[in-house]
Amino acid sequence: MFDDQAVLITGAANGIGLAAAQQFAKMGARVFINDLDADACTSAARTIREAGLAAWPVPGNVTDPEIPEQLIQQVLHQCGHLNILVNNAGFTWDGMVHKMTDEQWYQIQEVHTMAPFRLIRAIAQIWRPLAKEEMRLGHSHPHRCIVNVSSTSGLHGNIGQINYAAAKMGVIGMTKTIAREWGIFGIRCNAVAFGFIDTRLTRPLDEGHTLAVEGTEVTLGIPQNVRDASFAAIPMKRPGTAEEAAAGIILMASPLAGYITGHTLEVTGGLGI
Ligand SMILES: NC(=O)c1ccc[n+]([C@@H]2O[C@H](COP(=O)([O-])OP(=O)(O)OC[C@H]3O[C@@H](n4cnc5c(N)ncnc54)[C@H](O)[C@@H]3O)[C@@H](O)[C@H]2O)c1
């Protein structure tokens, strides 16, 4: 399905991004695995390569203004082309409105909207001139697309997530804008909004998962009573697996979705319908 296509996935050392990297690689893609956690990034790429598939680690914090451009250049240096960008990196830093700090707000906007914006802007420098030249010569365009990761929190809001809900709704606005601006170049841009997917972001709080954000340890996870209530609200009565979530990304990146752009695919087990 993705033979020889170069795919860059941010935040791909764990959870949904890792599952997507594995699925893309199995389907013939050359996968570039970015993550904040350099060791996990290297080990994820090594495991894929040991299975005889193609993967390279490209560690780095996507909120560092220099990193997006560097990631694109690393892919081009290795493969000569880039076909698919998956903006997946992210985390939650929850708090009720009256307790949320400016730092919580800004960090969440940085990772979920600023970083994807910078990556998309960096890709514009590569893809737009190529597409214009293809049009001038009357050639067809190779497969190029972007998949941005959103959330049901962006679609519907969520208690304790005013920062994350704003950012994930922002992702949908960016997706539709790129679809409008780049449709003429044959470049598609879609979003996938996940509901409750079983990763460390949604594990019980007492499992103690954390993420270091500029010197602050951010606690990841959800209180058990909120998890139980969430499962009850899902028509399929269970969380999705990282593999099921990744399949939504694959679906939107696939050439089978060749006439789908500006869309937000809900991968939720029916949550929010
Ligand atoms: N798990 C869910 O239920 C759920 C629901 C809706 C949306 N999402 C979104 O899915 C995406 C993947 O989340 P996940 O559940 O797989 O979580 P995860 O923690 O398992 O994976 C996210 C990865 O992103 C990396 N990351 C975080 N900040 C980064 C940065 N600044 N630069 C580079 N890498 C960074 C982390 O190190 C981690 O490996 C996120 O955008 C998340 O908001 C998840």
The ligand as an SDF file (V2000), in Angstrom:
LIG
                    3D

 44 48  0  0  0  0  0  0  0  0999 V2000
   -4.9810    8.1900   24.1300 N   0  0  0  0  0  0  0  0  0  0  0  0
   -6.1160    8.8240   23.8560 C   0  0  0  0  0  0  0  0  0  0  0  0
   -7.1920    8.4560   24.3370 O   0  0  0  0  0  0  0  0  0  0  0  0
   -6.1220    9.9880   22.9150 C   0  0  0  0  0  0  0  0  0  0  0  0
   -7.3590   10.5640   22.5970 C   0  0  0  0  0  0  0  0  0  0  0  0
   -7.4160   11.6340   21.7280 C   0  0  0  0  0  0  0  0  0  0  0  0
   -6.2450   12.1190   21.1460 C   0  0  0  0  0  0  0  0  0  0  0  0
   -5.0490   11.5580   21.4960 N   0  0  0  0  0  0  0  0  0  0  0  0
   -3.8610   12.1270   20.8820 C   0  0  0  0  0  0  0  0  0  0  0  0
   -3.1310   11.1000   20.2550 O   0  0  0  0  0  0  0  0  0  0  0  0
   -1.7540   11.4990   20.1690 C   0  0  0  0  0  0  0  0  0  0  0  0
   -0.8810   10.3550   20.6650 C   0  0  0  0  0  0  0  0  0  0  0  0
   -1.1330   10.1480   22.0680 O   0  0  0  0  0  0  0  0  0  0  0  0
   -0.9940    8.7270   22.7830 P   0  0  0  0  0  0  0  0  0  0  0  0
   -2.2680    8.4740   23.4540 O   0  0  0  0  0  0  0  0  0  0  0  0
   -0.4330    7.7280   21.8500 O   0  0  0  0  0  0  0  0  0  0  0  0
    0.0520    9.0940   23.9430 O   0  0  0  0  0  0  0  0  0  0  0  0
    1.5190    8.5250   24.2670 P   0  0  0  0  0  0  0  0  0  0  0  0
    1.9880    9.2690   25.4620 O   0  0  0  0  0  0  0  0  0  0  0  0
    1.4950    7.0450   24.3320 O   0  0  0  0  0  0  0  0  0  0  0  0
    2.3710    8.9540   22.9760 O   0  0  0  0  0  0  0  0  0  0  0  0
    2.6260   10.3040   22.6890 C   0  0  0  0  0  0  0  0  0  0  0  0
    4.1030   10.4560   22.3400 C   0  0  0  0  0  0  0  0  0  0  0  0
    4.3420   11.8430   22.0060 O   0  0  0  0  0  0  0  0  0  0  0  0
    5.6250   12.1700   22.5120 C   0  0  0  0  0  0  0  0  0  0  0  0
    5.7370   13.6180   22.6820 N   0  0  0  0  0  0  0  0  0  0  0  0
    5.0870   14.3990   23.5720 C   0  0  0  0  0  0  0  0  0  0  0  0
    5.4930   15.6630   23.4350 N   0  0  0  0  0  0  0  0  0  0  0  0
    6.4160   15.6880   22.4240 C   0  0  0  0  0  0  0  0  0  0  0  0
    7.2020   16.7080   21.8390 C   0  0  0  0  0  0  0  0  0  0  0  0
    7.1430   17.9690   22.2750 N   0  0  0  0  0  0  0  0  0  0  0  0
    8.0540   16.3640   20.8300 N   0  0  0  0  0  0  0  0  0  0  0  0
    8.1270   15.0840   20.3880 C   0  0  0  0  0  0  0  0  0  0  0  0
    7.4190   14.0760   20.9380 N   0  0  0  0  0  0  0  0  0  0  0  0
    6.5730   14.3820   21.9410 C   0  0  0  0  0  0  0  0  0  0  0  0
    5.7160   11.4270   23.8410 C   0  0  0  0  0  0  0  0  0  0  0  0
    7.0570   11.2710   24.2850 O   0  0  0  0  0  0  0  0  0  0  0  0
    5.0440   10.1020   23.4920 C   0  0  0  0  0  0  0  0  0  0  0  0
    5.9810    9.1320   23.0740 O   0  0  0  0  0  0  0  0  0  0  0  0
   -1.6420   12.7970   20.9720 C   0  0  0  0  0  0  0  0  0  0  0  0
   -1.6880   13.9030   20.1020 O   0  0  0  0  0  0  0  0  0  0  0  0
   -2.8880   12.7680   21.8490 C   0  0  0  0  0  0  0  0  0  0  0  0
   -3.2770   14.0490   22.2510 O   0  0  0  0  0  0  0  0  0  0  0  0
   -4.9690   10.5000   22.3420 C   0  0  0  0  0  0  0  0  0  0  0  0
  1  2  1  0
  2  3  2  0
  2  4  1  0
  4  5  1  0
  4 44  2  0
  5  6  2  0
  6  7  1  0
  7  8  2  0
  8  9  1  0
  8 44  1  0
  9 10  1  0
  9 42  1  0
 10 11  1  0
 11 12  1  0
 11 40  1  0
 12 13  1  0
 13 14  1  0
 14 15  2  0
 14 16  1  0
 14 17  1  0
 17 18  1  0
 18 19  2  0
 18 20  1  0
 18 21  1  0
 21 22  1  0
 22 23  1  0
 23 24  1  0
 23 38  1  0
 24 25  1  0
 25 26  1  0
 25 36  1  0
 26 27  1  0
 26 35  1  0
 27 28  2  0
 28 29  1  0
 29 30  1  0
 29 35  2  0
 30 31  1  0
 30 32  2  0
 32 33  1  0
 33 34  2  0
 34 35  1  0
 36 37  1  0
 36 38  1  0
 38 39  1  0
 40 41  1  0
 40 42  1  0
 42 43  1  0
M  CHG  2   8   1  16  -1
M  END
$$$$
